Structure formats: C-alpha cells, structure tokens
Amino acid sequence: MQNSPDYRVSNIDQLRTIMGEPGKLVPLKLLTALDDDAIDFIRRSPFLVLSTADAAGNQDASPKGDAPGFVAIEDRNTLLIPDRKGNKLLFGLQNILANPRVGILFITPPTSETLRVNGTAELIVDPTILERLAARGAPAQLAIRVTVRECFFHCAKAFIRSELWKHEKWAEPIKISFGKYLAGKMSAAQAHAVAAVDPANHAAAPDHATQQADLAQQIDAFVEEDYKNNL
C-alpha cells in the first residue's frame, strides 16, 4: 500500500487495507430496533452521552444521567430522554431543531460493554410525557423523543484497556473550580461588576487578583449550592 506524503488516510480502500474487514458474524449484531437485551440494558442504565450536529455539521456530545431507567421506552423504536435543569447553553437541543440525526451511547456500570443507538430526534413538551419522566418531585423540562434506526452492543475492549471500572486504579478526583476557571477569564472591570464590591467597605478598591479570588469563591459556592438543590 502506497502512503500519501503526509500519511493521511483519505479513502475507504486505504482504510480497509490498514484495519481489515469485519468478521462474518459482526454484522449480525446491527439491529434496526431494540431487542430484549437492549431494552434491559437501557432500563438498567443511569448514564448516556447524546451526540448531535447542527445543519453545518458542527458537533456536540452531551452527558445525561439520572437513576437507572431514567430513559423511558415507548416501544422497540422509540425512546424518551428527559432534559432537566442545566446551564441553558442548549447546544444539543438547538442542534436537534436544525438536524434531527442523533447518536447515543448508553453506559451501565460496571458492565464494560456499551449500547449504541442511532436515529432521529424531536423535542416534546407534552405534559403527560414530562410528568412520566419526573424525578425528585419535578417533571422534566422537556423530552427528547428518539426514533431508533440502528442499535448494537459495542464490545468491552475500550473499558478493559482503560481499566475504567477498577476502582483501585483510579487517581484522586480532579477538583474542577468553575470559579477559578471563569474568574480567570474576566477582565478587571467584569470581575469588579460581577463581584459587586462595595467601595464603602474598602479603604481602596481591591486589585484585580483580589477581585478574581473573591469572585472565584462566590462562583464555586453558587455551583455547590446548585448541585445540592437544583438537579
């Protein structure tokens, strides 16, 4: 096989020469509707990643999770995914309005196989459906209704290689400070305005570093409160 000067793979024949062809049994797992095993997996799953793209092809992948079974199964070709309170950026939801094609990866710890579902989606605000998807005493804000076009189980190799479910292999949790992250991206004027510093309480206006530190603490406190009371 002749490689291009920049070693890019640019066509399917070249790709297949490198990676090979699937075994004869592999295509048998590609289904056009949910079978009993897929339904059972979804009912046990507390977490998924929803992949979308807008009309121009710009992608987004959004994590969604709740108690196992939070995704409702209407029938073998229809899923209902609740959407709840979040940061209101709405990237995935806006993408669905522009381009209904979606991909979903269901994860069910500590199972190392995953379930992949591809299809089309629409946004639903039917009160009956939203109440059916209620959690913690509150209905879903809206529902994503997915029409299943393809589904299949993905093998466990990625999880085996990464040893993802081996707790003894885990490092210490990474502390993500949204306060430090966001405050560090603000100008001095922005930080001062958001922190709403009262000049009467200061002999001199605080410097930018102090403003950032104070603002970071405020943001982190807000985020922690939101995690506790606004799921």
Secondary structure, 3 states (H helix, E strand, C coil): CCCCCCCCCCCHHHHHHHHCCCCCCHHHHCECCCCHHHHHHHHHCCEEEEEEECCCCCEEEEEEECCCCCCEEEECCEEEEEECCCCCCCHHHHHHHHCCEEEEEEECCCCCCEEEEEEEEEEECCHHHHHHCCECCECCCEEEEEEEEEEEEECCHHHHHHCCCCHHHCCCCCCCCHHHHHHCCCCHHHHHHHHCCCHHHCCCCCCHHHHHHHHHHHHHHHHHHHHHHCC
